[in-house]
Amino acid sequence: MTKRGIQSAGYMRFFSGMRPLQFVAAACTALAVGCATPVETDLAKRPAGGSSHKGPQLIQAGPIIGHVGPAEAKVWVRTKLGSTLTAQANQPGGARNRLSIEDLGNGFSVLRFSRLAPAADTRVKLTVNRAGSAAETAEVAFRTAALPSDTGRVRIAFGSCSKVSQFSSGPIYKAIAEERPDMALFVGDNSYFIVADGSDRHFNTTGPTGDWSSPEAMTARHLTTRMHPDLQSMFRTVPSYAVWDDHDYGPDNADRTFDLREEATEVFRQMWANPRYGTDSIPGIFSSFRNGPVEVFLMDDRYHKYSPQKHKDVSMATGEIWGRAQTDWLLAGLKRSTAPVKVIANGTQVVTRSTGGEGHRREAQNELNRLIEHLDEHRIDGVVFLVGDRHYSELHFETREGYPPLLEFTSSPLQQDQKVEPLKNRPNPYRVWGLRGNSYGLVTVDIPEPGRGTVRFEVRTEANTVPVIGNDRCASAWQLGDLQY
């Protein structure tokens, strides 16, 4: 890690001069005593005059708004070990709600509020106390999800591939915070596990050892990303969900044979507040949730993956990305869903036919064919795919005679050293538009009446504007009826 990737003055003093391996070791030592880093952030409001306590602050990371349903909400936070955490949720009309706190270990907690009113503005205030320290408070604000409905308006921001810890500013996260969508989906490579061999190589993700070599180092890398002030600011106002891809799961292109698969899963569960993680009988990080007219399926593209790109005993047809059991879960959920629009969020491309890289067309064709045949057999309307991974963005629109089109929106990267520019040397005959450069995707589902509405896809830049590449404005919309059987 370079010094450029260290964001605060306090952080700089503590880790000054450290090389990657030293940094991870120091961070892991801090983890052991319940201190992620000595970062000062503006999340915690401290009494005038400050505290005489010289050690780490009580609120060490977060709070982050996680899953928000019509009647429930989750808030993630990390506090210093030995602290006492309390919280209160307030909605108009003074609706009574219940609070339970899940202790995830190592100072990580998820606050779960239930009995909330749907589609209501909500403010949560957290208070953290610890003997010998001044109390600290922090607040988050959000709107609870709408009840399941055939109508409504839902706006989804999404993206992938964030190296924000390298940069002093995270303009994409400022743009998302400014837009205030109903949710943000982080579709993989939300942090980058990098080499930890003592060198100062630029975010190298291949080597004999790295952040993937221990759960402590994985956690430290996640927290390094999470500490970025622009990302934290967004997390306080936008409900956020995540799936992983290879770089926040293990080494480059890691799959189910990764030795620390279970440890990586536990670390991921500690770092996000998704609705659920897998089922009682099927492990992984996948889950689903509903907001008004939209149901989102968060897919796990690593835990069950077995790819022909790594294993000679399978082919492009017989390889697996989701695995049989998770695919069964998805197919059943899609068939059961009454949502007019169904979003499948995945770390790698699913239906796109572009060349190179990972994805179902190149690694798990039978699995994809099974999904498409299921959609056609049961006439499942309104399915769209939101994916990441490729370090470029594009909208894939594949017409099918007598059937709804295959629509997949790839958004990548959220934050790297990329300026918006035309996409070159990435052939895809079904591409509507595409580009390189830091950006996020915005999907707007607007259904004013049952069966009538639009689904809009657009790229947003760091300035939160829709870019024009050549003669193409990177925004398109389809009538809801266009996506139905």
C-alpha positions in Angstrom: 0.0 0.0 0.0 1.3 3.5 -0.8 1.1 6.5 1.5 -1.4 7.9 -1.0 -3.8 5.3 0.1 -3.9 6.4 3.7 -6.5 9.0 4.2 -6.3 10.9 7.5 -3.5 12.7 9.3 -3.9 10.4 12.3 -3.7 7.4 10.1 -0.6 8.9 8.4 1.2 9.4 11.7 0.4 5.9 12.9 1.4 4.0 9.7 4.0 6.4 8.3 6.8 4.7 6.5 5.2 1.2 6.7 5.3 -1.1 3.8 2.3 -3.4 3.0 3.3 -6.3 5.2 4.1 -4.0 8.1 0.8 -2.1 7.6 -1.3 -5.3 7.7 0.6 -6.6 10.7 -0.1 -3.3 12.5 -3.7 -3.3 11.5 -4.1 -6.9 12.7 -2.6 -6.0 16.1 -5.1 -3.2 16.3 -7.9 -5.6 15.5 -6.8 -7.9 18.3 -7.5 -5.1 20.8 -10.6 -3.8 19.2 -9.1 -0.9 17.4 -9.3 -0.9 13.6 -7.1 2.2 13.3 -6.7 5.5 15.2 -8.6 7.3 12.5 -10.5 10.4 13.5 -13.7 10.7 11.4 -16.6 13.1 11.4 -19.1 10.3 12.1 -18.7 10.5 15.8 -19.9 13.7 17.5 -17.7 14.5 20.6 -18.4 16.9 23.4 -16.9 20.4 23.2 -13.4 20.3 24.6 -12.9 16.7 23.7 -12.0 13.8 26.0 -8.9 13.3 28.0 -8.8 9.8 26.8 -5.8 9.4 24.5 -6.6 6.0 23.0 -8.7 5.0 20.0 -12.2 6.5 19.7 -15.2 4.5 20.7 -16.9 4.5 17.2 -14.2 3.0 15.1 -16.1 2.5 11.8 -19.5 3.3 10.6 -22.4 3.5 11.2 -23.6 2.1 7.9 -27.2 1.7 6.8 -27.6 -1.9 5.6 -30.7 -3.7 4.6 -33.9 -1.7 4.9 -37.3 -3.4 4.5 -40.8 -2.0 5.0 -40.8 -2.8 8.7 -37.2 -3.4 9.6 -33.7 -1.9 9.1 -30.2 -2.9 9.9 -27.3 -0.6 10.9 -23.7 -1.8 11.0 -21.1 -0.3 13.3 -17.8 -1.1 14.9 -17.0 0.0 18.4 -14.1 -0.3 20.8 -14.2 -3.5 22.8 -15.7 -3.0 26.2 -18.1 -0.4 24.9 -21.9 -0.3 25.5 -24.0 0.4 22.5 -27.6 1.8 22.6 -29.7 3.2 19.8 -33.1 4.7 19.0 -35.0 4.9 15.7 -37.4 7.8 15.2 -40.2 8.1 12.6 -43.0 10.6 12.1 -45.9 9.8 14.4 -43.6 8.2 17.0 -44.1 4.7 15.8 -42.9 2.2 18.4 -40.2 -0.1 17.3 -38.0 -2.8 18.7 -34.2 -3.0 18.8 -32.0 -6.1 18.9 -28.2 -6.0 18.6 -26.3 -8.8 17.0 -22.7 -9.1 18.3 -20.6 -10.3 15.3 -17.5 -10.4 17.4 -14.3 -8.3 17.4 -16.3 -5.1 18.1 -18.6 -5.5 15.0 -22.3 -5.2 15.6 -25.5 -5.0 13.6 -28.5 -3.2 15.1 -31.8 -4.5 13.9 -34.9 -2.4 14.2 -38.3 -4.0 13.7 -41.9 -2.8 13.8 -41.0 0.2 11.7 -43.6 2.0 9.5 -43.1 1.4 5.8 -42.1 4.2 3.3 -41.3 6.5 6.2 -38.4 8.9 6.9 -36.3 7.4 9.7 -33.5 8.7 11.8 -31.4 6.5 14.0 -29.2 7.8 16.8 -26.5 5.6 18.3 -24.8 6.2 21.6 -21.6 4.5 22.7 -20.4 4.5 26.3 -17.3 3.1 27.9 -15.8 3.5 31.4 -13.2 6.3 31.4 -14.3 7.7 28.0 -16.7 10.4 27.0 -19.9 9.2 25.4 -20.0 9.3 21.6 -23.0 9.6 19.3 -23.7 9.2 15.6 -26.7 9.4 13.4 -28.0 7.9 10.1 -31.1 8.8 8.1 -33.0 6.8 5.5 -36.5 6.0 4.3 -37.9 2.5 4.9 -38.9 0.4 1.9 -42.3 0.5 0.4 -44.6 -2.5 0.9 -44.6 -5.0 -1.9 -46.7 -3.6 -4.7 -47.4 -3.7 -8.4 -46.7 0.1 -8.6 -44.1 2.5 -7.2 -40.8 4.1 -8.0 -37.5 2.6 -6.9 -34.0 4.0 -7.7 -31.0 1.7 -7.5 -27.4 2.9 -7.6 -24.8 0.2 -8.2 -21.2 -0.4 -9.2 -18.0 -2.5 -8.6 -14.2 -2.4 -8.4 -13.3 0.3 -5.8 -9.7 1.2 -5.0 -10.9 4.2 -3.1 -8.4 3.8 -0.3 -5.6 4.9 -2.8 -7.2 8.3 -3.2 -7.8 11.3 -1.0 -11.2 12.0 -2.6 -14.0 9.6 -3.6 -16.1 11.7 -6.0 -18.3 8.8 -7.1 -19.5 8.3 -3.5 -20.2 12.0 -3.2 -22.3 11.7 -6.4 -24.3 8.7 -5.0 -24.8 10.5 -1.7 -26.0 13.6 -3.6 -28.4 11.5 -5.7 -30.0 9.8 -2.6 -31.2 6.5 -4.4 -33.3 4.1 -2.5 -30.4 1.7 -2.3 -26.8 1.1 -3.4 -25.7 -2.3 -4.6 -21.9 -3.0 -4.3 -21.5 -5.8 -6.9 -18.0 -7.1 -6.1 -14.4 -6.0 -5.6 -15.6 -3.6 -3.0 -12.2 -3.8 -1.5 -9.0 -5.2 -3.1 -7.0 -7.9 -1.3 -3.4 -7.2 -2.3 0.0 -8.8 -1.9 1.6 -8.6 1.5 5.2 -9.6 0.8 6.8 -6.5 2.0 7.0 -4.8 -1.4 5.3 -1.6 -2.5 3.7 -2.9 -5.7 0.7 -1.0 -6.9 -2.3 -3.0 -5.7 -1.0 -6.3 -7.1 -3.5 -9.1 -6.5 -1.4 -12.1 -7.4 1.4 -13.5 -5.2 2.2 -16.3 -2.8 0.8 -14.3 0.2 -1.5 -11.4 0.5 -4.5 -10.0 2.4 -6.2 -13.2 1.6 -3.8 -15.2 3.7 -5.5 -14.6 7.0 -8.9 -13.4 8.2 -7.2 -10.7 10.2 -5.6 -9.3 7.1 -8.9 -9.5 5.1 -10.6 -7.6 7.9 -7.9 -4.9 7.9 -8.1 -4.4 4.2 -11.9 -4.1 4.3 -11.6 -1.5 7.1 -8.9 0.4 5.2 -11.5 0.9 2.4 -14.4 1.6 4.7 -12.5 4.3 6.6 -12.6 6.6 3.5 -14.6 9.7 4.6 -16.5 10.1 1.3 -17.6 6.4 1.4 -18.6 6.7 5.1 -20.6 9.8 4.3 -22.6 7.9 1.6 -23.1 5.0 4.0 -24.9 7.3 6.4 -27.7 8.2 4.0 -28.0 5.3 1.5 -29.0 1.7 2.4 -26.2 -0.4 1.1 -25.9 -4.1 0.1 -23.0 -6.1 -1.2 -22.0 -9.2 -3.0 -18.4 -10.1 -3.5 -16.1 -10.9 -6.4 -12.6 -12.4 -6.4 -10.7 -9.4 -5.0 -12.8 -9.1 -1.8 -13.0 -12.9 -1.4 -9.5 -14.2 -2.0 -6.6 -14.0 -4.5 -7.2 -13.3 -8.2 -9.9 -15.4 -9.7 -10.4 -17.5 -6.6 -13.1 -20.1 -6.5 -14.5 -22.7 -4.1 -11.1 -24.4 -3.8 -9.8 -21.4 -2.0 -8.3 -22.7 1.3 -9.8 -19.8 3.4 -13.3 -19.9 1.9 -15.1 -20.3 5.2 -12.9 -17.6 6.9 -13.6 -15.2 4.0 -17.3 -15.8 4.3 -17.2 -15.0 8.0 -15.2 -11.8 7.4 -17.7 -10.7 4.7 -20.6 -11.3 7.1 -18.9 -9.2 9.7 -18.4 -6.3 7.2 -21.9 -5.9 5.7 -25.5 -5.9 6.9 -27.3 -7.8 4.2 -30.7 -9.3 4.7 -29.3 -12.8 5.2 -26.3 -14.9 4.1 -27.3 -18.1 2.3 -29.9 -20.5 3.8 -29.8 -23.0 6.6 -28.9 -25.7 4.0 -27.0 -23.8 1.4 -23.9 -21.8 2.5 -22.8 -18.6 0.9 -23.5 -14.9 0.9 -26.6 -14.8 -1.4 -30.0 -13.4 -0.3 -33.0 -11.5 -1.7 -35.3 -8.7 -0.6 -38.2 -6.6 -1.8 -38.8 -2.9 -2.1 -42.2 -1.9 -3.6 -42.3 -3.2 -7.2 -38.8 -4.5 -7.2 -37.3 -7.8 -5.9 -33.5 -8.0 -5.8 -31.6 -11.3 -5.8 -28.0 -10.9 -4.5 -25.9 -13.7 -5.9 -22.7 -15.4 -4.7 -20.3 -15.9 -7.6 -17.4 -17.3 -5.6 -18.3 -19.7 -2.8 -19.6 -22.4 -5.2 -17.6 -21.5 -8.3 -15.6 -24.2 -10.2 -14.3 -22.7 -13.4 -12.7 -24.2 -16.6 -10.2 -21.3 -16.4 -8.7 -23.0 -13.4 -9.7 -26.6 -13.6 -9.2 -29.0 -16.6 -12.0 -31.4 -15.6 -14.8 -29.0 -16.6 -15.5 -27.1 -19.8 -17.1 -23.7 -20.6 -20.4 -25.6 -20.7 -20.0 -27.7 -17.5 -18.3 -25.2 -15.2 -20.2 -23.7 -12.3 -20.4 -20.2 -10.9 -23.5 -20.3 -8.6 -23.6 -24.1 -8.2 -26.6 -26.3 -8.4 -28.1 -25.6 -5.0 -27.8 -21.8 -5.2 -29.2 -21.9 -8.8 -32.2 -23.9 -7.5 -32.7 -21.3 -4.9 -32.7 -18.5 -7.5 -35.0 -20.3 -9.9 -37.5 -21.0 -7.1 -37.3 -17.4 -6.0 -37.9 -16.0 -9.4 -40.9 -18.3 -10.0 -42.4 -17.3 -6.7 -41.8 -13.6 -7.0 -44.7 -11.3 -7.7 -42.5 -8.2 -8.3 -43.0 -6.6 -11.7 -39.2 -6.1 -11.9 -36.7 -8.7 -10.7 -33.0 -7.7 -10.4 -30.3 -10.3 -10.4 -27.1 -8.7 -9.0 -23.9 -10.6 -9.6 -20.1 -10.0 -9.4 -19.4 -11.2 -12.9 -21.3 -10.9 -16.2 -24.1 -13.3 -16.7 -25.6 -12.9 -20.2 -23.2 -10.5 -21.9 -21.4 -11.9 -24.9 -18.3 -9.8 -24.7 -15.0 -11.6 -25.0 -12.4 -12.3 -22.3 -12.6 -12.3 -18.5 -14.9 -14.3 -16.3 -18.7 -14.8 -16.6 -21.3 -17.4 -17.4 -20.8 -17.2 -21.2 -17.2 -18.2 -20.7 -17.3 -20.4 -17.6 -20.8 -21.8 -16.9 -23.0 -22.0 -20.1 -25.2 -24.9 -18.9 -26.0 -23.0 -15.7 -27.0 -19.9 -17.8 -29.0 -22.0 -20.2 -30.9 -23.5 -17.3 -31.8 -20.0 -16.0 -33.0 -18.8 -19.4 -35.0 -21.9 -20.1 -36.6 -21.5 -16.6 -37.6 -17.9 -17.4 -39.1 -18.9 -20.7 -40.9 -22.0 -19.4 -42.6 -20.1 -16.5 -42.9 -16.8 -18.3 -41.1 -14.8 -15.6 -41.4 -11.2 -16.5 -39.2 -8.2 -15.8 -35.8 -9.8 -15.2 -32.7 -7.5 -15.5 -29.1 -8.2 -14.6 -26.8 -5.8 -12.8 -23.1 -6.8 -12.8 -19.5 -5.6 -12.4 -15.9 -6.8 -12.7 -14.8 -5.7 -16.2 -13.3 -2.2 -15.5 -15.7 -0.7 -18.1 -19.4 -0.1 -18.3 -21.9 -1.2 -20.9 -25.5 -2.0 -21.5 -26.2 -5.3 -23.2 -29.5 -5.6 -25.0 -30.1 -9.0 -26.7 -33.4 -9.4 -28.6 -35.0 -12.9 -28.8 -37.8 -13.7 -31.2 -41.0 -14.3 -29.3 -39.4 -13.7 -25.9 -38.4 -10.7 -23.8 -34.8 -9.4 -24.4 -31.8 -10.2 -22.2 -30.9 -6.9 -20.5 -27.6 -6.7 -18.5 -26.0 -3.5 -17.2 -22.3 -3.7 -16.3 -20.9 -0.9 -14.1 -17.2 -0.8 -13.3 -15.1 0.8 -11.9 -16.5 2.9 -9.1 -13.1 4.3 -8.1 -9.8 3.7 -9.9 -7.4 6.0 -11.8 -9.7 6.2 -14.9 -11.2 9.1 -16.7 -14.4 8.7 -18.8 -13.4 7.8 -22.4 -14.6 5.7 -25.3 -14.5 1.9 -24.9 -12.0 0.2 -27.2 -11.1 -3.4 -28.1 -14.0 -4.9 -26.2 -16.3 -6.3 -29.0 -19.9 -7.0 -28.1 -22.5 -7.0 -31.0 -25.4 -6.5 -28.5 -23.9 -3.4 -26.8 -26.2 -0.3 -26.8 -23.5 1.9 -25.4 -20.3 1.6 -23.4 -17.4 3.5 -21.8 -14.4 3.3 -19.6 -13.9 5.5 -16.6 -15.0 6.0 -13.0 -18.8 5.9 -12.8 -21.8 4.3 -11.2 -25.0 2.8 -12.7 -28.4 4.2 -11.9 -31.5 2.1 -12.5 -34.9 3.8 -12.1 -38.1 1.6 -12.0 -41.1 3.8 -12.3 -44.5 2.1 -12.4 -47.4 4.5 -11.9 -50.1 2.0 -12.8 -50.2 -1.8 -12.7 -48.6 -3.1 -15.9 -47.6 0.3 -17.2 -44.2 1.9 -16.5 -40.6 2.2 -17.5 -37.2 0.8 -16.5 -34.4 3.3 -17.1 -30.6 2.6 -17.2 -28.0 5.3 -17.1 -24.4 5.9 -16.3 -23.5 8.6 -13.9 -20.0 10.2 -13.7 -18.1 11.8 -10.9 -20.0 15.0 -11.6 -23.3 13.0 -11.3 -24.1 13.6 -15.0 -24.9 11.3 -17.8 -21.9 11.1 -20.2 -22.1 11.3 -23.9 -19.6 9.0 -25.7 -19.3 9.8 -29.4 -22.9 10.3 -30.4 -24.3 8.1 -27.7 -25.8 9.4 -24.5 -25.3 6.6 -22.0 -28.9 6.3 -20.9 -31.7 4.1 -22.2 -35.2 3.2 -21.1 -37.7 0.4 -21.8 -41.4 0.1 -21.3 -42.3 -2.4 -18.7 -44.3 -4.3 -21.4 -41.1 -4.7 -23.4 -39.8 -6.9 -20.6 -42.8 -9.1 -20.4 -43.9 -12.4 -22.1 
